[in-house]
Amino acid sequence: MSDVIIKTDGLGFVYSDDSDNKKSDGAIPALRNVSLDIERGAYIAVLGHNGSGKSTLAKLLNMILIPTVGNVYIDGSDITREDLTEDEIFDVHRKVGMVFQNPDNQLVATVVEEDVAFGPENLGLPREEIRVRVDEALELVGMTEFSANAPHKLSGGQKQRVAIAGIIAMKPDVIIFDESTAMLDPIGRSDVLEIMEKLNRESGITVLNITHYMEEAARADRVIVINDGEIILDGAPKEIFSKVDLLHSIGLESPQGTELIYSLIKSGIKLPCDLINVEECAEAIYSLYEKGGTYV
């Protein structure tokens, strides 16, 4: 039996002006009937157009928002119970870390190492343990040499690394990256993506990457596509990105290489339809060229 770290059952959410979020007659749900099992150690990309509900889902999993309907289970515990204690809420935030799009929203101290220490200090850990966690986290994201720097003087990519280090220092089981590469240049985006994959592959942390970059999603083990508040696709990247027409119909694209292959197939050239990364797409086209081209 698989080890499920996050489970949602019939999850729904409606944005409302009411504080209890229950009185929402006539409002369009941001999420509807979302039921998911996320296995421990998984690396998942979540896709969807702007306003599709993907960031709402992230905030529900971290208890930043409380669902209008349905349940969320973290490590088998129902975190949507009305009698949830403060200690249980705190434990959720410890187990499920979140890195936001704008790192400035997560940086709270005037010195990098103090910022990374903020979370562990709130856990009430001994000073020696905090020192070890801060050093390990900064090393993991490649920011050790900037430990005494002021965060506001760092580049966008460096700030995002510090924000990630602050989450790592909490030693969560899950890290949700909510469009954490959206404000970065290509180099910064590549660096953060490399950190995500390192955390997943080497440290066994469950990673959810909410993104609108198809090339990022193609590197995950599983891709979930949300459209207008509902999950419409869920599977391996090759399976998801081969559904080019469906993705186009909801305002999304496949990775660039896949789009090229799709165009060639539509023009009558016989090629595999499940190619997603640049290398395999280039190899398929080169192989076709060597054979003189094969047409349907």
HELIX and SHEET records of a PDB file:
HELIX    1   1 LYS A   54  LEU A   61  1                                   8    
HELIX    2   2 GLU A   86  LYS A   95  1                                  10    
HELIX    3   3 PRO A  103  ASN A  105  5                                   3    
HELIX    4   4 VAL A  112  ASN A  122  1                                  11    
HELIX    5   5 ARG A  127  LEU A  140  1                                  14    
HELIX    6   6 THR A  144  PHE A  146  5                                   3    
HELIX    7   7 PRO A  151  LYS A  153  5                                   3    
HELIX    8   8 GLY A  156  ILE A  168  1                                  13    
HELIX    9   9 PRO A  186  SER A  203  1                                  18    
HELIX   10  10 MET A  214  ALA A  217  1                                   4    
HELIX   11  11 PRO A  237  PHE A  241  1                                   5    
HELIX   12  12 VAL A  244  SER A  249  1                                   6    
HELIX   13  13 GLN A  256  LYS A  266  1                                  11    
HELIX   14  14 VAL A  278  GLU A  290  1                                  13    
SHEET    1   A 4 LEU A  31  GLU A  39  0                                        
SHEET    2   A 4 VAL A   4  PHE A  13 -1                                        
SHEET    3   A 4 VAL A  69  ILE A  74 -1                                        
SHEET    4   A 4 SER A  77  ASP A  78 -1                                        
SHEET    1   B 6 VAL A  96  VAL A  99  0                                        
SHEET    2   B 6 VAL A 174  ASP A 178  1                                        
SHEET    3   B 6 THR A 206  ILE A 210  1                                        
SHEET    4   B 6 TYR A  43  LEU A  47  1                                        
SHEET    5   B 6 ARG A 222  ASN A 227  1                                        
SHEET    6   B 6 GLU A 230  GLY A 235 -1                                        
END                                                                             
